[in-house]
Amino acid sequence: MRNHSMAIKPQSLIPASYIMLVFCSFFSASLSADIHAATEDRLAIAAMLAQYSYRWDSKDSSGFADLFTFDAVMERWREGTLVENSRVVGKEAIHQYAKRSHEGRLADRQTRHHFSGLVFLELTSQTAVTENMALITHQTAEAQVAFIASSGIYRNSWQKTPNGWRISKRILFTDSFSGN
């Protein structure tokens, strides 16, 4: 009687090994491309966030507005409540807000937005949500040293557009400490 064991012959492993190698290579290349794209998106968003500070602090109102989508929203919150009259809707309204601020209440001072601690709360190929800490300083001609004007956390929602990543919603949660 012949022994019909279930042993696999080495010759039959070659096609299976080849298929597995091709599958793993395809999966690895696809995963590598996804990681590469996500890294590029993170870097592009971080670069746009840096431009937020430079454009605002150099009083480039038009350039600042260009960081936003057409229907973007800006808000400021304090102690869990939307600050009255702080909601600005639309790129043109954001431009006008920046222009009024730069030519009015900020005309006599140098502002600096010091951003740190950028984290990605969400990231897809088309949208993202980030948070970063902010320390905002002002310096007037009379002041020897810049002083802290505000601090808080920015939460930005991002949208990928034909012109790159743009802010679709910007919320500043200003710091307030009640001692609890």
ABEGO torsion letter per residue (X at the ends): XBBBBABBBAAAAAAAAAAAAAAAAAAAAAAAAAAAAAAAAAAAAAAAAAAAAAAAAAGBAAAAAAABBAABBBBBBBGGBBBBGABBBEAAAAAAAAAAAAABAAAABBBBBBBBGBBBABBBAABBBBBBBBBBBBBBAABABBBBABBEBBBBBBBBBAAEBBBABBBBBBBBBAGX
